[in-house]
Amino acid sequence: MIVTGCGRNLDLSQPRIMGILNITPDSFSDGSRFNQLDKALFRAEEMIREGADIIDIGGESTRPGAAFVPEQEELDRVIPIIERISQKLDVMISVDTYKTAVMNEACKAGAHLINDIKALQDDGALAVAASHNALVCLMHMQGDPQTMQQKPSYTDIVTEVSSFLHERITACLNAGISDEKLIIDPGFGFGKTLEQNFELLGRMNELGVKHPILIGVSRKSMIGNFLNCAIDERLPGSIGAALYALSKGARIIRVHDVRATTDAVRVFWHAQQYQKLRIS
């Protein structure tokens, strides 16, 4: 499968790595490390060398309890680096935002993919995504970043996540965004308890979507709480979850640790192809 956003192709016949570039002072994992233009460009170049197919640029932390960032501040953070990467590097660019104005300016600056934790529910977001022919990642979240981890509750998490994603897919189609532009994200860690996250991961193949699946579990609290480890000790658990997600149909893995994840994914995928050959 090949998907196209703003004129740039991405071949999803094999797994792809999305490298995280947070242009924020308060990201839970790498806050303030890359919020200067030259440092951000250097990190993007480094992630591409390590195997990233997509650079995901975010100007507002969405960790539980994160503070709201005003629209203009987010624009000031992300647009210069999107412009610079677009001019200097040969890579697909994703903007991690739920604000319509940021999506619009990011696509003008060179972004190809809109990665939205609110699944294009902001006023005008559907129209902006359609007008730019951008790829769109629709994510499920219960609540909002400020409150989502207080008391997440589901009758059946897989059914409810699937229902929400299908509703947003329908909204996109009605707005003129084609099926081929859509990617979905179950939203691990966004309004879900530890056990709900693991149930969703274990049953991900039951979501019933035909669209490519992106997952983001890198260094998240579901890994840390399960293994009782600090953020900088979560790489092995993050890779384990990523590889399991691939076995359940995921095609894009969003990560902080690009080289280690790329190597693990390459080995997993190569071995799996031999297994498929034996079965066929």
For each residue, the residues with C-beta under 8 A, 3 or more apart:
1: 11 12 13 212 251
2: 9 10 11 12 13
3: 9 10 12 135 180 181 183 212
4: 7 8 9 10 133 135 180 181
5: 8 10 92 112 113 133 134 135 181
6: 107 111 112 132 133 134 135
7: 4 112 133
8: 4 5 92 112
9: 2 3 4
10: 2 3 4 5 16 53 54 92 135
11: 1 2 14 16
12: 1 2 3 16 212 251 252
13: 1 2
14: 11 269
15: 246 250 251 252 253 265 269
16: 10 11 12 53 54 251 252 253
17: 51 52 53 54 252 253 255 258 261 262 265
18: 52 53 54 55 56 94 214 252 253 254 255
19: 44 47 48 50 52 54 55 56 255 256 258
20: 29 30 56 58 218 254 255 256
21: 34 40 43 44 47 55 56 57 58 81
22: 27 29 30 31 33 34 35 58 61
23: 34 35 40 57 58 59 77 78 81
24: 27 31 32 35 58 59 60 61 69 77
25: 31 32 35
26: 31 32 61 63 66 67
27: 22 24 30 31 32 58 61 63
28: 31 61 63 219 231
29: 20 22 218 219 231 256
30: 20 22 27 33 34 256
31: 22 24 25 26 27 28 61
32: 24 25 26 27 35
33: 22 30 39 43
34: 21 22 23 30 39 40 43
35: 22 23 24 25 32 39 40 77
36: 39 40
37: 40 41 80 81 84
38: 41 42
39: 33 34 35 36 42 43
40: 21 23 34 35 36 37 43 44 57 81 84
41: 37 38 44 45 81 84 85 88 89
42: 38 39 45 46
43: 21 33 34 39 40 46 47
44: 19 21 40 41 47 48 55 81 85 89 91
45: 41 42 48 49 89
46: 42 43 49 50
47: 19 21 43 44 50 51 52 55 258
48: 19 44 45 51 52 55 89 91
49: 45 46
50: 19 46 47 258 259 262
51: 17 47 48 258 259 261 262 263 266
52: 17 18 19 47 48 55 91 258 262
53: 10 16 17 18 91 92
54: 10 16 17 18 19 91 92 93 94 113 252
55: 18 19 21 44 47 48 52 85 89 91 92 93 94
56: 18 19 20 21 94 95 96 113 115 254
57: 21 23 40 78 81 82 85 93 94 95 96 106 111
58: 20 21 22 23 24 27 61 62 78 95 96 97 115
59: 23 24 69 73 74 75 77 78 96 97 102
60: 24 66 68 69 74 97
61: 22 24 26 27 28 31 58 66 67 69 145
62: 58 66 96 117 145 190
63: 26 27 28 66 145
64: 145 148 149 189 221
65: 145 146 149
66: 26 60 61 62 63 145 146
67: 26 61
68: 60 146
69: 24 59 60 61 73 74 77
70: 73 74
71: 74 75 99 101 102
72: 75 76
73: 59 69 70 76 77
74: 59 60 69 70 71 77 78 97 99 102
75: 59 71 72 78 79 101 102 105
76: 72 73 79 80
77: 23 24 35 59 69 73 74 81
78: 23 57 58 59 74 75 81 82 95 97 102 106
79: 75 76 82 83 105 106 109
80: 37 76 83 84
81: 21 23 37 40 41 44 57 77 78 84 85
82: 57 78 79 85 86 93 95 106 109 110 111
83: 79 80 86 87 109 110
84: 37 40 41 80 81 87 88
85: 41 44 55 57 81 82 88 89 91 93 110
86: 82 83 89 93 109 110 111
87: 83 84 110
88: 41 84 85
89: 41 44 45 48 55 85 86
90:
91: 44 48 52 53 54 55 85
92: 5 8 10 53 54 55 112 113
93: 54 55 57 82 85 86 110 111 112 113
94: 18 54 55 56 57 111 112 113 114 115 137
95: 56 57 58 78 82 102 103 106 107 111 113 114 115
96: 56 57 58 59 62 115 117
97: 58 59 60 74 78 102 103 106 114 115 116
98: 116 117 118 121 122 125
99: 71 74 102 103 122
100: 103 104 122 123 124 125 128
101: 71 75 104 105
102: 59 71 74 75 78 95 97 99 105 106
103: 95 97 99 100 106 107 114 116 125 128 129 134
104: 100 101 107 108 128 132
105: 75 79 101 102 108 109
106: 57 78 79 82 95 97 102 103 109 110 111 114
107: 6 95 103 104 110 111 112 114 128 132 134
108: 104 105 132
109: 79 82 83 86 105 106
110: 82 83 85 86 87 93 106 107
111: 6 57 82 86 93 94 95 106 107 114 134
112: 5 6 7 8 92 93 94 107 134 135
113: 5 54 56 92 93 94 95 134 135 136 137 183
114: 94 95 97 103 106 107 111 120 125 129 134 135 136 137
115: 56 58 94 95 96 97 137 139 185 214
116: 97 98 103 119 120 125 136 137 138 139
117: 62 96 98 139 141 145 187 190
118: 98 121 122 125 139 141
119: 116 138 139 140 141 164 165 168
120: 114 116 125 126 129 136 138 168 171 172
121: 98 118 125 168
122: 98 99 100 118 125
123: 100
124: 100 127 128
125: 98 100 103 114 116 118 120 121 122 128 129
126: 120 129 130 171 172 175 177
127: 124 130 131 175
128: 100 103 104 107 124 125 131 132
129: 103 114 120 125 126 132 134 136 172 175 177 181
130: 126 127 133 175 176 177
131: 127 128
132: 6 104 107 108 128 129
133: 4 5 6 7 130 181
134: 5 6 103 107 111 112 113 114 129 181
135: 3 4 5 6 10 112 113 114 181 182 183
136: 113 114 116 120 129 172 177 181 182 183
137: 94 113 114 115 116 183 184 185 214
138: 116 119 120 165 168 169 172 182 183 184 185
139: 115 116 117 118 119 184 185 186 187 190
140: 119 161 164 165 185 186 187 190
141: 117 118 119 144 148 187 190 191
142: 148 152 154 190 191 192
143: 147 148 150 152 191
144: 141 147 148
145: 61 62 63 64 65 66 117 148 190
146: 65 66 68
147: 143 144 150
148: 64 141 142 143 144 145 152 190 191
149: 64 65 152 191
150: 143 147
151:
152: 142 143 148 149 191 192 193 196
153:
154: 142 157 160 196
155: 159 160
156: 159 160
157: 154 160 161 192 196 199 200
158: 161 162 199 200 203 206 207
159: 155 156 162 163
160: 154 155 156 157 163 164
161: 140 157 158 164 165 186 187 200 207
162: 158 159 165 166 206 207 208 209
163: 159 160 166 167
164: 119 140 160 161 167 168
165: 119 138 140 161 162 168 169 184 186 207 209
166: 162 163 169 170 208 209
167: 163 164 170 171
168: 119 120 121 138 164 165 171 172
169: 138 165 166 172 173 179 182 184 209 211
170: 166 167 173 174
171: 120 126 167 168 174 175
172: 120 126 129 136 138 168 169 175 177 181 182
173: 169 170 176 177 178 179
174: 170 171
175: 126 127 129 130 171 172
176: 130 173
177: 126 129 130 136 172 173 181 182
178: 173 181 182
179: 169 173 182 210 211
180: 3 4
181: 3 4 5 129 133 134 135 136 172 177 178
182: 135 136 138 169 172 177 178 179 211
183: 3 113 135 136 137 138 211 212 213 214 252
184: 137 138 139 165 169 207 209 211 212 213 214
185: 115 137 138 139 140 213 214 215 216
186: 139 140 161 165 200 204 207 213 215
187: 117 139 140 141 161 190 191 192
188: 192 197 200 201 215 216 217 220 222
189: 64 192 197 216 217 220 221 222
190: 62 117 139 140 141 142 145 148 187
191: 141 142 143 148 149 152 187
192: 142 152 157 187 188 189 196 197 200 222
193: 152 196 197
194: 197 198 221 222 225 226
195: 198 199
196: 152 154 157 192 193 199 200
197: 188 189 192 193 194 200 201 222
198: 194 195 201 202 222 226
199: 157 158 195 196 202 203
200: 157 158 161 186 188 192 196 197 203 204
201: 188 197 198 204 217 241 244 245 248
202: 198 199
203: 158 199 200 206 207
204: 186 200 201 207 213 215 245 248 249 250
205: 248 249
206: 158 162 203
207: 158 161 162 165 184 186 203 204 213
208: 162 166
209: 162 165 166 169 184 213
210: 179
211: 169 179 182 183 184
212: 1 3 12 183 184 251 252
213: 183 184 185 186 204 207 209 245 249 250 251 252
214: 18 115 137 183 184 185 250 251 252 253 254
215: 185 186 188 204 241 242 245 250 252 253 254
216: 185 188 189 220 253 254 255
217: 188 189 201 220 222 223 238 241 242 245
218: 20 29 234 238 242 253 254 255 256 257 261
219: 28 29 223 224 231 234 235 238 256 257
220: 188 189 216 217 223 224 234 238
221: 64 189 194 224 225
222: 188 189 192 194 197 198 217 225 226 241
223: 217 219 220 226 227 229 234 237 238 241
224: 219 220 221 227 228 229 230 231 233 234 237
225: 194 221 222 228
226: 194 198 222 223 237
227: 223 224 233 234 237
228: 224 225
229: 223 224 233 234 237
230: 224 233 234
231: 28 29 219 224 234
232:
233: 224 227 229 230
234: 218 219 220 223 224 227 229 230 231 237 238
235: 219 238 239 257 260
236: 239 240
237: 223 224 226 227 229 234 240 241
238: 217 218 219 220 223 234 235 241 242 255 257 261
239: 235 236 242 243 257 260 261 264
240: 236 237 243 244
241: 201 215 217 222 223 237 238 244 245
242: 215 217 218 238 239 245 246 250 253 255 261 264 265
243: 239 240 246 247 264 265 268
244: 201 240 241 247 248
245: 201 204 213 215 217 241 242 248 249 250 253
246: 15 242 243 249 250 251 253 265 268 269
247: 243 244 272
248: 201 204 205 244 245
249: 204 205 213 245 246
250: 15 204 213 214 215 242 245 246 253
251: 1 12 15 16 212 213 214 246
252: 12 15 16 17 18 54 183 212 213 214 215
253: 15 16 17 18 214 215 216 218 242 245 246 250 261 265
254: 18 20 56 214 215 216 218
255: 17 18 19 20 216 218 238 242 258 261
256: 19 20 29 30 218 219
257: 218 219 235 238 239 260 261
258: 17 19 47 50 51 52 255 261 262
259: 50 51 262 263
260: 235 239 257 263 264
261: 17 51 218 238 239 242 253 255 257 258 264 265
262: 17 50 51 52 258 259 265 266
263: 51 259 260 266 267
264: 239 242 243 260 261 267 268
265: 15 17 242 243 246 253 261 262 268 269
266: 51 262 263 269 270
267: 263 264 270 271
268: 243 246 264 265 271 272
269: 14 15 246 265 266 272 273
270: 266 267 273 274
271: 267 268 274 275
272: 247 268 269 275 276
273: 269 270 276 277
274: 270 271 277 278
275: 271 272 278 279
276: 272 273 279 280
277: 273 274 280
278: 274 275
279: 275 276
280: 276 277
